[in-house]
Amino acid sequence: MLRRRFLKLAGTAALAPALGTALRPFDAAAQQRQLVVMTWGGLWGDAMRDNIDVAFQKRAGVAVVQDRGSSPSSASPS
């Protein structure tokens, strides 16, 4: 039983640095303080800002910035 336990501990110790390096991109993503959301603006964008964005900002501590584009109905066909 000692040999099996030793092998488990040695394997875990060998993988720990690699696991820490693999999780590093998630640390950077967790540090973001701004979320950009594309909306078409208007009443829909205002409703999102008042009911979703504000609540998310309070709860997550991340600023929500709306990137308001033009309405798809006003876009000319290509």
C-alpha positions in Angstrom: 0.0 0.0 0.0 2.9 2.4 0.6 4.1 2.1 -2.9 0.7 3.0 -4.4 0.3 5.9 -2.1 3.8 7.1 -3.0 3.0 6.8 -6.7 -0.2 8.8 -6.3 1.5 11.6 -4.4 4.4 11.7 -6.8 2.1 11.9 -9.8 0.1 14.6 -8.2 3.2 16.6 -7.4 4.5 16.2 -10.9 1.2 17.5 -12.5 0.6 20.4 -10.1 2.9 22.9 -11.9 1.5 22.0 -15.3 -2.0 22.5 -14.1 -1.2 25.9 -12.6 0.2 27.0 -15.9 -2.8 25.7 -17.8 -5.2 27.7 -15.6 -3.3 31.0 -16.1 -5.4 32.3 -19.1 -8.5 32.0 -16.9 -6.8 34.2 -14.3 -6.4 36.9 -16.9 -10.0 36.6 -18.0 -11.2 36.9 -14.5 -9.4 40.2 -14.1 -11.6 42.0 -16.7 -13.5 45.0 -15.3 -15.5 45.8 -18.4 -18.1 43.9 -20.5 -19.1 45.3 -23.9 -22.5 44.3 -25.2 -23.7 45.0 -28.7 -27.4 46.2 -28.9 -29.4 48.1 -31.4 -30.3 50.7 -28.9 -33.7 52.4 -28.7 -36.2 51.1 -26.2 -34.6 47.6 -26.2 -31.2 49.0 -25.3 -32.7 51.3 -22.6 -34.6 48.3 -21.1 -31.4 46.2 -21.1 -29.4 49.0 -19.5 -32.0 49.7 -16.7 -33.0 46.1 -15.9 -30.0 43.9 -16.7 -26.8 46.0 -17.0 -27.3 47.9 -13.7 -28.1 44.7 -11.7 -25.1 42.9 -13.3 -22.8 45.7 -12.5 -23.9 45.8 -8.8 -23.6 42.0 -8.4 -20.4 41.3 -10.4 -18.6 44.5 -10.0 -18.0 44.7 -13.8 -18.9 47.7 -15.8 -21.3 47.0 -18.7 -20.8 49.2 -21.8 -23.4 49.1 -24.6 -22.1 49.3 -28.1 -25.2 50.6 -29.8 -25.5 49.9 -33.5 -28.1 51.0 -36.0 -31.4 49.1 -36.4 -31.3 46.1 -38.7 -34.4 47.3 -40.4 -32.7 50.6 -41.4 -29.7 48.8 -42.9 -29.6 48.7 -46.7 -29.6 45.3 -48.3 -26.3 44.2 -49.8 
